[in-house]
Amino acid sequence: MWDYSDKVKTHFLPPHDVGEIASPDAIGEAGSLVCGDALRITLKVEPDTEKILDAKFQTFGCGSAIASSSILTDMVIGKTLAEAARITNQDIAENLGGLPQEKMHCSVMGMEALEAAIANYRGQVQPSAPGTIGEDGGELVCKCFGVTDRKIERAIRENNLSTVDEVTNYTKAGGACGSCHGKIEEILRRVGKEISPLPAGAEKTKLTNLQRMKLVQETLDREVRPELRKDGGDLELVDIEGKVVKVRLLGMCAGCQVAGFTLKDLVGGKLREFVEPDIVVEDIKS
């Protein structure tokens, strides 16, 4: 028997905002019926301010999945899309008063559905890359639940995971036949080597210029450029002046209608997450 918080029980019996918005401005989906959990979220957005006026969901899954979806709609209504885009799976779990570790994948599904809805509103199409298996363009690692290396890597980085069991709790990967455990261990080792934490007691904001330049370049290459390339775009690092990072968008990203969103939410967001919280990004036009 899972030990659920009172908040989880409140959002399961009964959940809030169940259903689908008629003529929604944004639709986001995550999970799949094959894997046992699936979520569809629809949003009504005020076009001038991009404020989310209403949100509804339809979920197939366990009580944690339903509660995570219910709290998510409460969290996003009244926020702008930019504010909603900063919601993490940990935020969802914390707003529920916590989730059992074995059910953390439900909060991840909520975050992914919200991200998909925001991308849908902005007209960003993310098709599978040629020659790959996963829908996100990544290599399929867990065939039982359809989980790619990209999803596993992201869960490891964002939730500081260190064991196969933790990866299973957050993604379901490895939770059935177990044949992918070796591959998951390889990803854990590789990601662990890529992430170089600062010495204990050091503040993340106190970087030398050389440290900052190295982290910026690594973050752009690892977190940003692969996402841009999926849609035929790319990015070039032009210069770094203190905490101002100057970049140039290339390919399909250059002159794109959502270039401002790309710079602020994708490029800026990743640099603030992995480098420094007060990084500023500037677009250098060709």
TIVO-564852 format. One line per 2 residues: their letters; for each residue x, y, z of N, C-alpha, C, O. Coordinates in steps of 0.02 Angstrom, whole numbers, plus 50000, padded with zeros to 5 digits. Each point is the difference from the previous one (the first is absolute). Layout:
N
a	X:Y:Z:X:Y:Z:X:Y:Z:X:Y:Z  ...
//
This chain:
286
mw	50042:49941:50000:49958:50059:50000:50044:50062:50000:50044:50007:50043  49946:50039:49909:50040:50061:49997:49979:50048:50055:49942:50003:50019
dy	50106:50034:50007:49987:50050:50051:49990:50068:49966:50048:50035:49986  49890:49982:50001:49984:50062:49965:49985:50057:50049:49972:49989:50053
sd	50048:50071:49928:49985:50059:50041:49926:50017:49994:49966:49976:49955  50010:50064:50091:49930:50022:49998:49986:50040:49937:49945:49998:49972
kv	50105:50039:50004:49991:50041:49939:49990:49955:49939:49959:50015:49957  50078:49930:50040:49990:49952:49945:49928:49973:50001:49967:49995:49949
kt	50011:49987:50111:49932:49971:50007:49948:50052:49980:49949:49983:49969  50063:50080:50049:49952:50054:49983:49994:50008:49924:49945:50012:49974
hf	50111:49982:49991:49999:50010:49928:49982:49937:49962:49995:50000:49938  49996:49945:50097:49977:49938:49968:49926:49990:50011:49966:49973:49956
lp	50008:50048:50101:49929:49990:50016:49969:50066:50023:50001:50014:50059  49970:50027:49895:50004:49991:49927:50054:50045:49971:50020:50048:50033
ph	50005:49937:49908:50050:50043:49968:49968:50064:49974:49940:50003:49987  50102:50049:50005:49977:50064:49973:50009:50001:49924:50043:49966:49973
dv	49915:50074:49994:50009:50018:49929:50004:49940:49953:50039:50000:49952  49921:49949:50061:49998:49942:49955:49960:50017:49938:49948:50033:50005
ge	50075:49946:49938:49964:50011:49937:50044:50029:49947:50062:49994:50003  49908:50036:49948:50038:50030:49944:49967:50066:49981:49939:50005:49994
ia	50103:50046:49995:49976:50065:49980:49977:49998:49928:50035:49974:49956  49906:50053:50032:49975:50004:49931:50043:50051:49961:50011:50055:50025
sp	50011:49927:49917:50043:50043:49958:50059:50027:50039:50008:50061:50007  50034:49895:50020:50057:50022:50041:50052:50037:49958:50006:49989:49939
da	50032:50053:50094:50056:50035:49967:50063:49959:50000:50045:50012:49960  49959:49939:50085:50060:49958:50005:49981:49931:50025:49957:49992:50043
ig	50076:49958:49929:49988:49930:50020:50068:49968:50013:50046:50007:49959  49960:49958:50097:50061:49965:50015:49986:49929:50023:49953:49989:50039
ea	50087:49964:49938:49990:49930:50019:50066:49970:50022:50053:50018:49976  49942:49935:50072:50060:49965:50024:49980:49931:50022:49942:49987:50014
gs	50108:49967:49988:49986:49931:50017:49965:49964:49943:49995:50026:49945  49983:49914:50069:49963:49961:49950:49960:49946:50035:50018:49977:50055
lv	49928:50002:49914:49959:49947:50028:50039:49935:50005:49988:49960:50045  50058:50029:49909:50041:49939:50000:50041:49996:50063:50010:49946:50029
cg	50015:50113:49994:50043:50003:50060:49959:50001:50064:50029:49993:50054  49906:50015:49942:49958:49999:50059:49979:50067:50026:49954:50003:50041
da	50077:50051:49937:49981:50068:50021:49999:50045:49939:50044:49996:49958  49905:50046:50036:49996:50047:49945:49963:50063:50024:49953:49995:50039
lr	50070:50062:49937:49971:50064:50021:49991:50045:49939:50044:50005:49957  49899:50028:50041:49985:50050:49949:49977:50063:50036:49952:49997:50038
it	50081:50059:49950:49982:50063:50031:49982:50050:49946:50034:50005:49949  49914:50034:50062:49979:50052:49953:49999:50067:50037:49982:50003:50058
lk	50038:50050:49906:50006:50066:50030:49961:50051:49960:49994:49996:49939  49980:50054:50096:49971:50059:49970:50046:50058:50018:50013:50013:50059
ve	50013:50022:49890:50052:50050:50011:49978:50067:49974:49973:50005:49944  50037:50048:50096:49986:50068:49978:50056:50022:49954:50058:50002:50021
pd	49928:50014:49916:50053:50010:49950:50047:50059:50013:50059:49995:49986  49915:50059:50042:50043:50059:50009:50049:49991:50057:50058:50020:49994
te	49920:49951:50061:50043:49992:50059:50029:49930:50006:50046:49989:50040  49928:49964:49921:50019:49929:50005:49985:49972:50069:50034:49954:50024
ki	49915:50074:50009:49980:49973:50065:49954:49941:49989:49956:50001:49957  50054:49946:50083:49958:49941:49995:49935:50013:50038:50000:50008:50061
ld	49946:49995:49902:49934:50016:50029:49965:49938:50028:49962:50005:50048  50051:49938:49922:49967:49938:50022:50043:49941:49979:50037:50004:49951
ak	49957:49942:50087:50037:49938:49984:49958:49941:50022:49970:50001:50053  50028:49948:49905:49965:49939:50017:50042:49940:49979:50044:50006:49957
fq	49942:49937:50073:50041:49941:49985:49957:49937:49995:49945:49996:50028  50082:49955:49937:49973:49933:49998:50059:49952:50012:50049:50002:49963
tf	49945:49957:50087:50056:49956:50019:49976:49928:50005:49947:49985:50028  50093:49970:49944:49991:49929:50011:50059:49977:50042:50057:50004:49978
gc	49930:49973:50082:50055:49980:50043:49979:49991:50072:49940:49998:50015  50109:49999:50029:49989:49987:50070:49979:50064:50036:49995:50054:49970
gs	49994:49941:50096:49980:50058:50039:50052:50055:49999:49982:50059:50000  50082:49923:50000:50053:50050:49998:50000:50038:49934:50011:50061:49999
ai	49975:49904:49947:49997:50033:49934:49942:50049:49997:50007:50055:49974  49936:49925:50053:49941:50043:49999:50012:50061:50046:49984:50056:49981
as	50043:49932:50078:50013:50055:50047:50052:50049:49972:49993:50060:50008  50059:49913:49959:50052:50043:49970:49970:50044:49946:50017:50059:49994
ss	49938:49913:49966:49967:50038:49947:49954:50053:50029:49997:50056:49975  49968:49926:50078:49953:50046:50031:50036:50060:50031:49979:50057:49989
il	50075:49931:50048:50036:50055:50031:50034:50043:49947:50007:50061:50009  50013:49908:49936:50033:50037:49947:49953:50053:49970:50021:50057:49987
td	49916:49925:50001:49953:50049:49973:49991:50058:50048:49995:50058:49979  50002:49927:50086:49994:50054:50050:50061:50045:49997:49994:50061:50007
mv	50065:49910:49983:50062:50038:50001:50007:50046:49940:50029:50055:50007  49946:49925:49935:50013:50039:49939:49947:50054:49987:50016:50050:49968
ig	49923:49940:50055:49947:50050:49987:50019:50066:50033:50014:50004:50060  49987:50049:49900:50019:50066:50024:50072:50018:49986:50019:50058:50006
kt	50021:49892:49975:50070:50013:49984:50007:50014:49925:49958:49980:49961  50096:50055:50020:50016:50007:49929:50033:49936:49977:50022:49959:50041
la	49983:50032:49894:50033:49940:49973:50073:49998:50022:50026:49946:50015  50007:50112:49987:50070:50001:50022:50007:49978:50072:50046:49964:50018
ea	49907:50058:50025:50002:49979:50070:49985:49926:50007:50032:49965:50039  49919:50012:49923:49982:49929:50003:50057:49956:49975:50009:49944:50025
ar	50029:50080:49927:50055:49961:49972:50054:49986:50052:50041:49955:49990  49961:50083:50064:50051:49989:50051:49979:49948:50053:50038:49985:50045
it	49901:49989:49949:49976:49950:50048:50037:49934:49987:50002:49977:49943  50026:49993:50108:50036:49937:49994:49959:49943:50031:49950:50012:50034
nq	50071:49927:49954:49965:49944:50031:50007:50002:50076:49955:49978:50036  50101:50049:49989:50008:50007:50072:49949:50049:50028:49975:49990:50056
di	50011:50064:49907:49949:50048:50022:49931:49966:50007:49964:50012:50047  50021:49946:49904:49935:49965:50002:49997:49955:50061:49950:50000:50036
ae	50103:49961:49976:50001:49955:50058:49996:50039:50065:49964:49980:50046  50073:50075:49959:50000:50039:50062:49932:50031:50014:49979:50003:50057
nl	49986:50019:49890:49933:50028:50009:49950:49948:50022:49947:50016:50027  50069:49920:49962:49957:49946:50023:50019:49977:50070:49971:49952:50025
gg	50077:50081:50005:50023:49978:50066:50045:49939:49995:50009:49964:50049  50019:50025:49891:50044:49943:49990:49965:49942:49967:49939:49991:50005
lp	50101:49968:49959:49975:49939:49969:50046:49942:50020:50059:50012:50011  49916:49927:49993:50045:49943:50010:50052:49998:49944:49984:50015:49942
qe	50077:49968:50074:50053:50000:49950:49981:49957:49940:50018:50016:49943  49946:49930:50069:49980:49955:49946:49948:50032:49953:49986:49972:49948
km	49986:50086:50072:49949:50033:49960:50023:50067:49972:49959:50038:49973  50105:49977:50032:50024:50065:49977:49993:50007:49924:49997:50056:49974
hc	49998:49888:49990:49992:50005:49927:49934:50035:49982:49993:50026:49945  49959:49974:50101:49936:50034:49987:50009:50075:49997:49969:50034:49959
sv	50075:49993:50084:50013:50072:49998:50040:50017:49937:49991:50054:49972  50053:49901:50006:50038:50011:49939:49952:50003:49940:50009:50041:49955
mg	49942:49914:50044:49951:50000:49945:49962:50065:49997:49987:50026:49946  49995:50002:50112:49966:50064:50001:50043:50056:49971:49976:50040:49960
me	50087:49962:50060:50046:50051:49974:50007:49993:49924:50001:50051:49964  50006:49888:50011:50008:49989:49928:49938:50020:49961:50006:50028:49945
al	49935:49959:50082:49939:50019:49965:49993:50076:49997:49979:50027:49949  50040:50007:50104:49998:50073:50001:50049:50029:49949:49982:50046:49963
ea	50078:49927:50035:50049:50023:49951:49975:49990:49929:50010:50042:49956  49958:49901:50032:49973:49985:49934:49945:50050:49981:49995:50020:49943
ai	49964:49999:50106:49946:50047:49987:50028:50070:49983:49975:50033:49954  50076:49988:50082:50031:50065:49986:50032:50000:49931:49995:50048:49962
an	50039:49897:50021:50030:49994:49934:49947:50000:49946:50010:50030:49946  49934:49938:50067:49944:49998:49953:49972:50069:49988:49985:50019:49943
yr	50008:50020:50110:49974:50068:49994:50046:50043:49957:49977:50042:49962  50088:49948:50046:50049:50041:49964:50015:49973:49930:50043:50027:49964
gq	49922:49920:50016:50009:49974:49933:50064:49961:49989:50023:49993:49944  50006:49983:50111:50062:49962:49994:49984:49927:49990:49968:49968:50042
vq	50053:50005:49902:49989:49930:49983:50063:49962:50015:50055:50021:49980  49939:49924:50055:50059:49960:50019:49992:49929:49974:49986:49955:50039
ps	50024:50034:49896:49994:49933:49972:50060:49957:50018:50052:50026:50021  49940:49910:49971:50056:49955:50011:50054:50013:49949:49986:50011:49941
ap	50076:49986:50081:50056:50010:49955:50009:49938:49957:49989:49945:50024  50033:50063:49912:50009:49944:49956:50048:49949:50029:50053:50018:50026
gt	49929:49918:49971:50045:49948:50022:49997:49986:50075:50038:49958:50024  49919:50075:50013:49994:49989:50071:49934:49965:50015:49957:49995:49956
ig	50036:49981:50105:49941:49962:50017:49953:50039:50045:49939:49999:49990  50089:50036:50059:49958:50036:50048:49968:50062:49969:50027:50030:49953
ed	49914:49988:50074:49965:50059:49974:50038:50064:50012:49991:50050:49964  50053:49951:50087:50039:50060:50015:50066:50001:49962:50043:50043:50013
gg	49966:49910:49940:50062:49998:49962:50056:49963:50034:50055:49998:49974  49932:49973:50083:50051:49965:50037:50000:49925:49985:49956:49975:49965
el	50094:49991:50062:50006:49928:49991:49956:49964:50050:50001:50017:50060  49960:49935:49918:49955:49963:50044:50042:49955:50045:50037:49956:49977
vc	49957:50054:50088:50038:49961:50049:49956:49946:50031:50018:49941:50001  49923:50080:50024:49953:49952:50031:49943:49986:49951:49957:50042:49990
kc	50044:49900:49979:49949:49982:49951:49933:49986:50034:49947:50009:49969  50054:49969:50093:49938:49983:50035:49956:50062:50009:49939:49996:49993
fg	50092:50061:50023:49963:50061:50014:50015:50056:49951:49976:50056:50009  50063:49930:49939:50012:50050:49948:50039:50061:50024:49984:50056:49980
vt	50066:49934:50062:50038:50056:50029:50067:50007:49964:50037:49950:49992  49980:50111:49987:50061:50012:49963:50057:50023:50046:49990:50017:50058
dr	50070:49983:49913:50058:50024:50038:49993:50074:50017:50024:50022:50053  49944:50017:49903:49991:50071:50014:49957:50011:50062:50016:50043:50042
ki	49930:49919:49964:49956:50008:50058:50037:49979:50064:49993:50032:50052  50045:49914:49943:50038:49976:50059:50052:50051:50021:50007:50016:50059
er	50030:50011:49892:50051:50050:50015:49970:50061:50033:50027:50026:50049  49917:49997:49925:49969:50060:50029:49978:49987:50072:50010:50042:50043
ai	49960:49900:49969:49977:49984:50067:50059:49997:50049:49995:50022:50057  50060:49950:49920:50060:49996:50042:50025:50069:50019:50015:50014:50058
re	49991:50029:49892:50027:50068:50011:49954:50041:50045:50023:50033:50047  49913:49967:49938:49954:50045:50034:49981:49977:50070:49978:50040:50042
nn	50031:49895:49972:49980:49974:50065:50058:49968:50039:49990:49970:50052  50071:50039:49921:50060:49976:50034:49996:49926:50017:50013:49979:50056
ls	49969:49981:49893:49993:49928:50011:50068:49966:49995:50044:50022:49965  49963:49923:50073:50065:49966:50001:49996:49924:49996:50051:49967:49996
tv	49888:50005:50004:49993:49927:49997:49948:49980:49948:49959:50041:49980  50043:49896:49999:49952:49975:49952:49929:50002:50029:49953:50018:49965
de	50041:49965:50099:49934:50002:50032:49970:50070:49998:49940:50008:49989  50101:50043:50023:49975:50069:49997:49978:50018:49930:49949:50033:49992
vt	50089:49946:49958:49980:50013:49930:49933:49967:49985:49958:50030:49967  50033:49910:50057:49936:49964:49991:49943:50039:50033:49946:50006:49971
ny	50065:50019:50089:49948:50037:50035:49978:50063:49962:49941:50018:50002  50106:50014:49964:49985:50063:49966:49980:49992:49927:49968:50044:49972
tk	50050:49900:49997:49986:49992:49928:49965:49935:49982:49975:49993:49944  50024:49959:50102:49975:49931:49989:50051:49957:49964:49993:49939:49999
ag	50059:50090:49972:50051:49960:49964:50030:49948:50046:50021:50015:50055  49981:49922:49921:50028:49946:50039:49953:49969:50049:50020:49957:50040
ga	49916:50063:49958:49953:49975:50049:49965:49936:49982:49958:49975:50038  50057:49996:49904:49966:49938:49979:50051:49943:49994:50016:49968:50050
cg	50009:50019:49890:50044:49942:49991:50070:50011:50028:50034:49951:50017  49988:50111:49988:50065:50015:50029:50058:49994:49952:50057:50009:50021
sc	49931:49975:49916:50055:49990:49953:50038:50064:49984:50055:49998:49974  49915:50060:50042:50032:50064:49984:50040:50027:50059:50027:50055:49995
hg	49977:49909:50060:50035:50025:50059:50072:50018:49985:50026:50051:50024  50007:49908:49935:50070:50014:49983:50007:50066:49963:50046:50038:50013
ki	49908:49975:49939:50002:50062:49962:49986:50060:50046:50031:50053:49993  49922:49938:50053:49985:50055:50047:50062:50016:50043:50014:50058:50013
ee	50021:49890:50009:50061:50010:50039:50052:50038:49960:50035:50043:50027  49971:49942:49908:50047:50036:49957:49983:50074:49997:50044:50043:50004
il	49891:49971:49988:49978:50070:49996:50014:50036:50066:50022:50057:50001  49965:49909:50056:50014:50029:50065:50074:50018:50007:50017:50053:50026
rr	50026:49902:49952:50072:50014:50005:50020:50058:49954:50039:50043:50020  49935:49957:49920:50019:50052:49952:49976:50069:50023:50038:50048:49998
vg	49900:49956:50023:49974:50064:50024:50037:50023:50062:50013:50060:50009  50004:49892:50034:50037:50018:50060:50067:50030:49985:50023:50045:50036
ke	50010:49932:49911:50065:50028:49980:49992:50069:49969:50043:50042:50008  49901:49968:49956:49990:50065:49966:49986:50056:50049:50019:50057:49989
is	49947:49926:50066:49982:50050:50049:50056:50006:50051:50014:49953:50036  50019:50104:49966:50055:50012:50045:49978:50049:50055:50003:50060:49990
pl	49974:49914:50067:49976:50045:50052:50057:50041:50029:50057:49978:50001  49926:50082:50024:50050:50042:50032:50017:49970:50068:49961:49962:50027
pa	50096:50055:50001:50020:49974:50066:49947:50016:50052:49964:50050:49995  50032:49907:50056:49951:50010:50053:50009:50069:50031:50056:50021:50015
ga	49889:50013:49995:50002:50066:50031:50007:50057:49950:49989:50058:50018  50029:49926:49920:50008:50054:49950:49932:50020:49973:49957:49958:49992
ek	50034:50105:49995:49937:50025:49972:50002:49998:49925:50050:50017:49969  49895:49960:50001:49998:49992:49928:50010:50065:49962:50023:50000:49944
tk	49959:50057:50087:50005:50064:49965:50071:50026:49998:50014:50046:49961  50031:49927:50079:50068:50026:50003:50045:49959:49954:50036:49955:50023
lt	49962:50061:49914:50041:49965:49950:50054:50047:49974:49991:50061:49996  50066:49910:49987:50050:50039:49965:49978:50007:49927:49956:49964:49978
nl	50074:50082:49985:49982:50009:49930:50012:49936:49960:49959:49982:49957  50095:49983:50058:50015:49938:49964:49949:49946:50016:49978:49964:49956
qr	50003:50030:50109:49948:49952:50018:49934:50015:49965:49966:49955:49975  50017:50109:50024:49936:50020:49969:50001:49984:49925:49951:49972:49974
mk	50103:50045:49992:50005:49987:49928:49994:49925:49986:49966:49980:49953  50068:49979:50086:49998:49928:49990:49930:49972:50012:49976:49960:49960
lv	49991:50062:50094:49933:49976:50014:49949:50022:49948:49955:49962:49982  50052:50100:49994:49954:50024:49948:50006:49958:49937:49950:49978:49972
qe	50111:50011:50006:50010:49961:49939:49975:49928:50007:49967:49974:49956  50048:49995:50102:49977:49932:50012:49924:49996:50002:49970:49953:49973
tl	49998:50096:50058:49927:50000:50006:49967:50010:49932:49950:49967:49984  50077:50078:49976:49972:50012:49933:50006:49937:49958:49953:49981:49965
dr	50104:49986:50037:50012:49941:49959:49958:49940:50024:49977:49960:49959  50013:50035:50106:49966:49941:50027:49924:50009:50006:49963:49953:49985
ev	50015:50106:50035:49929:50010:50017:49960:50038:49947:49940:49991:49994  50094:50052:49967:49963:50045:49956:50005:49980:49926:49948:49992:49967
rp	50112:50000:50008:50008:49988:49928:49964:49938:49975:49971:50001:49946  50030:49942:50092:49962:49942:49977:49926:50014:49990:49969:49973:49954
el	50001:50069:50090:49930:50016:49994:49987:50043:49938:49951:49989:49965  50093:50059:50022:49991:50043:49942:50008:49961:49935:49964:50012:49952
rk	50083:49942:50047:50015:49962:49939:49942:49954:49981:49993:49983:49941  49966:49997:50108:49942:49958:49984:49952:50035:49952:49965:49967:49961
dg	50033:50100:50042:49955:50038:49957:50038:50037:49945:49974:50048:49971  50088:49930:50014:50038:50030:49946:50035:50064:50017:50022:50037:49956
gd	49984:49978:50108:50034:50061:50022:50066:49985:50034:50020:49942:50005  50013:50110:50017:50063:49993:50036:50016:50066:50034:49962:50048:49995
le	50095:49953:50038:50019:50059:50038:50076:50005:50001:50035:49950:50003  49990:50112:49995:50072:50012:50004:50015:50046:50059:49967:50052:50008
lv	50082:49929:50032:50022:50043:50055:50047:50052:49972:50053:49984:49974  49928:50080:50031:50039:50055:49971:50050:50029:50050:50058:50009:49984
di	49918:50005:50077:50044:50032:50049:49969:49994:50069:49940:49988:50006  50100:50021:50046:49977:50001:50069:50032:50060:50034:50062:50005:50004
eg	49897:50041:50019:50024:50059:50035:49972:49999:50071:49942:50019:50011  50098:49959:50036:49975:49991:50068:49945:49949:50001:50012:49941:49983
kv	49928:50079:50037:49944:49954:50003:49952:50010:49941:49943:49976:50001  50081:50059:49948:49960:50010:49939:50027:49952:49947:50057:50006:49978
vk	49901:49948:50000:50019:49951:49950:49969:50021:49933:49939:50007:49994  50104:50003:49956:49977:50022:49935:50001:49941:49951:50052:49968:49991
vr	49890:50019:49979:49995:49943:49955:49969:50022:49934:49971:50054:49995  50035:49904:49954:49969:50013:49935:49959:49938:49982:50028:49944:49997
ll	49908:50065:49989:49958:49944:49979:50012:49986:49926:50008:50046:49960  49994:49890:50023:50015:49979:49932:49945:49955:49972:49957:49977:50036
gm	50046:50012:49899:49953:49954:49967:49929:50023:50007:49985:50059:49991  49970:49895:50025:49929:50015:50005:49985:50046:50059:49947:50032:50002
ca	50098:49973:50046:49989:50042:50059:50010:50074:49983:49970:50044:50033  50071:49971:49917:50014:50069:49982:49937:50032:49969:49975:49976:49950
gc	50000:50076:50080:49941:50034:49975:49934:49965:50015:49948:50020:49976  50055:49926:50065:49940:49963:50017:49954:50044:50043:50025:50041:50038
qv	49910:49950:49956:49952:50039:50038:50005:49988:50075:49983:50044:50040  50041:49897:49980:50006:49985:50071:50073:50005:50023:50018:49969:50051
ag	50023:50069:49913:50071:50007:50019:50008:50030:50069:50044:49980:50038  49912:50067:49979:50004:50031:50066:49988:49949:50055:50034:50000:50052
ft	49917:49956:49937:49987:49946:50048:50060:49953:50005:50019:49979:50054  50011:50005:49888:50058:49955:49999:50057:50028:50042:50031:49964:50039
lk	49983:50101:49952:50055:50031:50037:49984:50004:50075:50042:49982:50041  49899:50042:49975:49983:50012:50070:49988:49936:50039:50027:49991:50055
dl	49932:49964:49918:49979:49942:50038:50044:49939:49991:50013:49964:50048  50012:50025:49891:50043:49942:49990:50072:50016:50015:50029:49971:50046
vg	50001:50075:49916:50071:50016:50010:50011:50031:50069:50042:49976:50039  49921:50077:49976:50008:50033:50064:49984:49954:50059:50035:49999:50050
gk	49911:49962:49942:49980:49956:50055:50053:49947:50016:50015:49988:50058  50013:49982:49890:50051:49949:50011:50064:50030:50030:50031:49970:50043
lr	49989:50089:49933:50060:50031:50027:49989:50021:50073:50046:49994:50041  49895:50030:49975:49987:50018:50070:49997:49939:50045:50017:50003:50059
ef	49961:49940:49912:49995:49939:50040:50069:49969:50012:50014:49979:50056  50027:50018:49892:50063:49963:50005:50061:50044:50012:50053:49974:50017
ve	49942:50092:49973:50059:50043:50008:49990:50048:50058:50029:49991:50054  49930:50062:49937:49988:50049:50052:49928:50026:49994:49974:50007:49945
pd	49994:50008:50112:49930:50020:49998:49987:50069:49971:49943:50017:49985  50110:50024:50007:49991:50068:49974:50033:50011:49932:50017:50056:49982
iv	49992:49889:49981:50027:50004:49932:49951:50038:49955:49939:49991:50005  50088:50051:49950:49959:50037:49952:50021:49978:49930:50060:49993:49986
ve	49891:49995:49970:50015:49978:49932:49981:50054:49950:49945:50027:50004  50099:49988:49950:49987:50049:49948:50007:49968:49932:50046:49959:49989
di	49909:50058:49965:50002:49974:49932:50039:50047:49955:49983:50059:49995  50070:49916:49974:50040:50039:49954:49976:49984:49929:50012:49945:49975
ks	49956:50102:49993:49973:49989:49933:50057:49992:49950:50053:50030:50007  49935:49928:49943:50051:49990:49948:50010:50063:49959:50040:50000:49954
//
